[in-house]
Amino acid sequence: THRSWFRQRISGNSAGALYVIESCDGLPLGQVRIEPDAGAWEIHYSVAKAFRGHGLGEQLLDAAIAQHEREFGDVVLVGRVRAENAASRRIFHKLGFKEQPGRSGTVVFRREPGQTGHARAGGV
């Protein structure tokens, strides 16, 4: 079901972006999708299972956001995180997102144009 949904998402006419982050050896480390949604761009990301818990999430997300800004400009970015997902919540905080209450067990993170987190090194 998820594969079918994902194929539909990436093959549609969406103006969104999909960033696949790989190691220098070409090993996939994770992916970040940033899609337009109600006047903002919503972020969805995942770190490959083998690389979770090693602090890569922040770097992957930071690199994808930097690339997205080069392609689409400085826009409103939004991330939705399950309330119990402490690691993702920390990542969004470090990247300069402001936390807002969500609905049904989620927390919304929002970053306005001009609002930044730490300095970007330009890559992972």
C-alpha positions as CSV (number, residue, x, y, z in Angstrom):
1,T,0.0,0.0,0.0
2,H,2.8,2.4,0.9
3,R,4.7,1.7,-2.3
4,S,1.6,2.4,-4.4
5,W,0.9,5.6,-2.5
6,F,4.6,6.7,-2.9
7,R,4.7,6.0,-6.6
8,Q,1.6,8.0,-7.1
9,R,3.1,10.9,-5.0
10,I,6.3,11.1,-7.1
11,S,4.7,10.5,-10.5
12,G,2.0,13.2,-10.0
13,N,2.1,16.7,-11.3
14,S,3.1,18.1,-7.9
15,A,5.6,21.0,-7.9
16,G,7.3,19.4,-4.9
17,A,10.8,18.1,-4.6
18,L,12.3,14.8,-3.7
19,Y,15.9,14.7,-2.4
20,V,17.6,11.3,-2.0
21,I,20.8,11.7,0.0
22,E,23.5,9.2,-0.5
23,S,27.0,8.5,0.9
24,C,30.1,9.1,-1.2
25,D,29.9,5.4,-2.1
26,G,26.3,5.8,-3.5
27,L,24.6,4.1,-0.5
28,P,21.2,5.7,0.2
29,L,21.1,7.4,3.6
30,G,17.7,8.8,3.5
31,Q,15.1,10.9,1.6
32,V,13.4,14.2,2.0
33,R,10.2,15.3,0.2
34,I,9.1,18.9,0.3
35,E,5.6,19.5,-1.1
36,P,3.5,22.6,-1.5
37,D,0.5,22.6,0.9
38,A,-1.8,25.5,1.7
39,G,0.6,28.4,1.3
40,A,3.6,26.6,2.8
41,W,5.9,23.7,1.9
42,E,5.5,20.6,4.0
43,I,8.5,18.5,4.8
44,H,8.5,14.7,5.0
45,Y,11.7,12.8,5.7
46,S,13.1,9.4,6.6
47,V,16.6,8.2,7.4
48,A,17.4,4.6,6.2
49,K,16.9,2.1,9.0
50,A,20.6,1.1,9.0
51,F,21.6,4.7,9.7
52,R,19.1,5.8,12.3
53,G,20.4,6.8,15.7
54,H,23.7,8.2,14.3
55,G,22.8,11.8,14.2
56,L,22.3,11.9,10.4
57,G,18.7,13.2,10.4
58,E,19.6,16.8,11.1
59,Q,22.3,16.8,8.4
60,L,20.1,15.2,5.8
61,L,17.2,17.6,6.5
62,D,19.5,20.6,6.6
63,A,21.1,19.7,3.2
64,A,17.7,19.2,1.6
65,I,16.3,22.5,2.9
66,A,19.4,24.3,1.6
67,Q,18.9,22.7,-1.8
68,H,15.2,23.5,-1.8
69,E,16.0,27.2,-1.0
70,R,18.3,27.3,-4.0
71,E,15.6,25.9,-6.2
72,F,12.5,27.5,-4.8
73,G,13.7,30.5,-2.7
74,D,13.2,31.2,1.0
75,V,9.6,30.0,1.7
76,V,7.4,28.9,4.6
77,L,8.4,25.4,5.7
78,V,6.2,23.1,7.9
79,G,6.9,19.8,9.4
80,R,4.4,17.6,11.3
81,V,5.8,15.2,13.9
82,R,4.2,12.7,16.2
83,A,4.4,14.1,19.7
84,E,6.4,11.2,21.1
85,N,9.1,11.5,18.3
86,A,11.7,13.3,20.4
87,A,14.5,12.9,17.9
88,S,12.6,14.6,15.1
89,R,11.4,17.3,17.4
90,R,15.0,18.1,18.4
91,I,16.0,18.2,14.7
92,F,13.3,20.7,13.8
93,H,14.2,22.9,16.8
94,K,17.9,22.9,15.9
95,L,17.0,23.9,12.3
96,G,15.2,27.0,13.6
97,F,11.6,25.8,13.4
98,K,9.1,27.1,15.9
99,E,6.9,24.5,17.6
100,Q,3.1,24.9,17.5
101,P,0.4,22.5,18.8
102,G,-0.9,20.1,16.3
103,R,-3.9,17.8,16.2
104,S,-4.4,14.2,17.2
105,G,-1.0,13.6,18.8
106,T,1.1,15.6,16.5
107,V,3.3,18.7,16.8
108,V,3.6,21.2,14.0
109,F,6.9,22.9,13.3
110,R,7.0,26.1,11.2
111,R,9.8,28.2,9.8
112,E,9.1,31.5,8.2
113,P,11.2,33.1,5.4
114,G,14.4,34.6,6.8
115,Q,14.2,32.5,9.9
116,T,17.1,30.1,10.0
117,G,18.7,27.4,12.2
118,H,22.4,26.8,12.4
119,A,24.7,27.8,9.5
120,R,24.6,25.3,6.6
121,A,27.9,23.8,5.5
122,G,26.4,23.0,2.1
123,G,26.1,19.3,2.3
124,V,26.1,16.1,4.4
